[in-house]
Amino acid sequence: MLTFALRSLTAAALLALPLTAPAAAASARHDAHAPLPLAAAVELLPSATESREGYQRTFFKHWNKGSNPSDGCNTRAEVLIAESRVEPAVEAGCKIVAGEWYSYYDGVSLTAPGGLDIDHMVPLAEAWDSGASTWTAQRREAYANDQDAEHSLVAVSARSNRTKGDKDPADWTPPLADARCTYTAHWVATKLRWQLTVDDRERGALAELAAGCGQETVDYETAP
């Protein structure tokens, strides 16, 4: 039986190892940015009109074998394990049967994984509209399974995620008011990380949200 603790120990051991030359070179390719006030980060987003022409969800391969292909868990399972507030119960074949998760969109706590969705912070269709339509299949797969940024994927209640759907912040923000500044910062960070564009309505909504989030900052690394 796989356990959260075992994975945590394995991850810690790997982090303790010195970077090899190839790993160090790969790490250097990530462009890390100092935290920015949310309003300033919104201004960095490139503008463009959006088009959903040709979009198919299957163009974004997910869930793949995750960050650790040897653990038998796909991306969804790895995110659930990482975000459980207690050691999750994991059966053979990486079947997660219990844990404790907090859905920050709506302030709901859940113990059954079936009640959770793994949300793409910027939905796949919105990413397509905003530049991913020109990407390779490999880059779209990397986007759809991105665990290298803390907030690209998030475990939330299925109800809140399905209410969100493919909407951008001009049409949807979390029902929990206290979550909206955090959500806006995570949205902007994801768009900056993947160099995705915004249209005029989206920029206006983000700017309005940022104006009410004076203490919120955005920290991101550009995706390789």
C-alpha positions in Angstrom: 0.0 0.0 0.0 1.4 3.3 -1.0 1.5 5.9 1.7 1.7 9.7 1.9 4.6 9.4 4.4 6.6 7.2 2.1 6.3 9.5 -0.8 7.2 12.5 1.4 10.4 10.7 2.6 11.3 9.8 -1.0 10.8 13.4 -2.1 12.9 14.7 0.7 15.7 12.3 -0.1 15.7 13.3 -3.7 15.7 17.0 -2.8 18.8 16.4 -0.6 20.8 15.1 -3.6 23.0 17.6 -5.3 22.0 18.8 -8.7 23.8 17.0 -11.5 25.0 19.2 -14.4 22.0 18.4 -16.6 19.5 19.0 -13.7 21.2 22.3 -12.9 21.0 23.4 -16.5 17.3 22.4 -16.7 16.7 24.4 -13.5 18.4 27.4 -14.9 16.0 27.5 -17.8 13.2 28.4 -15.5 12.8 32.1 -15.3 11.9 32.9 -11.7 10.3 36.3 -11.0 10.3 38.2 -7.8 6.8 38.6 -6.2 4.8 41.5 -7.8 1.8 43.4 -6.5 -1.3 41.8 -8.1 -2.2 45.0 -10.0 1.3 45.2 -11.5 1.2 41.6 -12.5 -2.1 42.1 -14.3 -0.5 44.8 -16.4 2.2 42.4 -17.6 -0.4 40.1 -19.2 -0.2 40.3 -23.0 -3.5 41.3 -24.8 -5.1 39.5 -27.7 -8.5 38.6 -28.9 -9.7 35.1 -28.1 -10.8 32.3 -30.4 -12.0 28.8 -29.5 -12.0 27.7 -33.1 -10.9 24.1 -33.5 -10.8 23.4 -29.7 -11.1 19.8 -28.5 -10.4 18.8 -24.9 -8.6 15.7 -26.2 -5.9 18.0 -27.5 -4.6 18.3 -23.9 -3.6 14.8 -22.8 -4.4 14.2 -19.2 -4.1 12.7 -16.8 -0.7 11.3 -17.6 1.7 9.3 -15.4 2.4 12.3 -13.3 5.6 13.7 -11.9 6.8 10.3 -10.8 6.0 7.7 -13.4 7.3 4.9 -11.2 4.8 5.4 -8.3 1.8 4.0 -10.3 -0.2 7.2 -9.7 -1.5 9.5 -12.4 -1.5 13.3 -12.1 -4.9 13.4 -10.5 -3.9 11.0 -7.8 -0.6 12.7 -7.1 -2.4 16.1 -6.6 -4.9 14.4 -4.3 -2.1 12.9 -2.3 -0.2 16.1 -2.1 -3.2 18.2 -1.1 -4.7 15.9 1.5 -4.4 17.5 5.0 -3.9 14.1 6.5 -2.2 11.0 5.3 -4.6 9.6 2.7 -5.7 6.0 2.5 -4.3 4.6 -0.8 -4.9 1.1 -1.9 -3.2 -1.0 -4.6 -3.0 0.6 -8.0 -2.9 4.0 -6.4 -6.6 4.0 -5.6 -7.2 6.8 -3.1 -10.2 5.9 -0.9 -10.0 8.5 1.9 -8.2 11.7 3.0 -9.1 15.2 4.0 -9.2 18.0 1.5 -10.2 21.7 1.8 -11.8 23.2 -1.3 -10.8 26.9 -1.0 -13.2 28.0 -3.7 -16.2 27.4 -1.5 -14.8 26.7 1.9 -16.0 23.0 1.9 -14.0 20.2 3.6 -14.3 16.7 2.0 -13.1 13.3 3.0 -14.2 11.3 -0.1 -12.0 11.8 -3.2 -15.1 11.2 -5.4 -16.4 14.6 -4.4 -13.3 16.4 -5.7 -12.2 17.6 -9.1 -8.7 18.6 -10.0 -9.2 22.0 -11.5 -6.9 23.5 -14.1 -6.6 27.0 -12.7 -6.8 28.4 -16.2 -9.2 25.9 -17.9 -8.0 24.0 -20.9 -10.5 25.7 -23.3 -9.4 29.1 -21.9 -5.8 28.2 -22.4 -6.6 27.3 -26.0 -8.3 30.6 -26.6 -5.3 32.4 -25.1 -2.5 30.9 -27.1 -2.3 27.2 -26.5 -3.9 26.6 -29.9 -0.4 27.2 -31.4 1.4 24.9 -29.1 2.7 21.4 -29.8 0.9 18.4 -28.4 3.8 17.9 -26.0 3.5 21.4 -24.6 -0.3 21.1 -24.2 0.3 17.8 -22.3 2.8 19.5 -20.0 0.3 22.3 -19.3 -2.5 19.9 -18.6 -0.4 18.0 -16.0 1.7 20.9 -14.6 2.7 20.1 -11.0 5.8 22.2 -11.1 3.8 25.3 -10.1 1.9 25.1 -6.8 -1.4 26.5 -8.1 -1.6 25.3 -11.7 -3.7 22.3 -10.5 -5.9 22.4 -7.4 -8.2 19.9 -5.7 -11.6 21.6 -5.2 -15.2 20.4 -4.8 -16.7 19.0 -7.9 -19.7 21.3 -7.5 -17.5 24.5 -7.5 -15.4 23.3 -10.4 -18.3 22.4 -12.6 -19.9 25.8 -11.8 -16.7 27.5 -13.0 -16.5 25.4 -16.1 -14.4 27.1 -18.8 -15.2 30.6 -17.5 -12.5 33.3 -17.0 -12.7 35.8 -14.1 -15.0 38.1 -16.1 -17.7 35.5 -15.7 -16.8 33.5 -12.6 -15.0 33.9 -9.3 -15.1 31.7 -6.3 -18.4 31.8 -4.3 -16.4 32.3 -1.1 -15.5 36.0 -1.1 -12.4 35.5 1.0 -11.0 33.3 -1.7 -11.3 35.8 -4.6 -8.0 37.6 -4.1 -6.1 34.4 -3.8 -7.8 32.9 -6.9 -7.1 36.0 -8.9 -3.4 35.9 -8.0 -3.3 32.2 -9.0 -5.0 32.9 -12.3 -2.6 35.7 -13.2 0.4 33.6 -12.1 -0.7 30.7 -14.3 -1.2 33.0 -17.3 2.2 34.6 -16.8 3.9 31.2 -16.3 2.6 29.9 -19.6 2.7 33.3 -21.4 -1.1 33.2 -22.1 -2.9 36.3 -23.3 -6.0 38.0 -22.0 -8.8 39.8 -23.8 -10.3 43.2 -22.9 -13.1 41.8 -20.7 -10.8 39.5 -18.8 -8.2 42.3 -18.3 -10.9 44.6 -17.0 -12.2 42.0 -14.6 -8.7 41.2 -13.3 -7.9 44.9 -12.8 -11.1 45.4 -10.9 -10.4 42.4 -8.7 -6.8 43.5 -8.1 -7.9 46.9 -7.0 -9.6 45.3 -4.0 -6.7 43.1 -3.2 -4.0 45.6 -2.2 -1.9 43.1 -0.2 -2.0 40.3 -2.7 1.2 39.4 -4.7 2.0 37.2 -7.6 5.0 34.9 -7.7 5.6 32.7 -10.7 8.2 30.9 -12.8 8.0 30.9 -16.6 7.3 27.4 -17.8 10.2 25.7 -19.8 
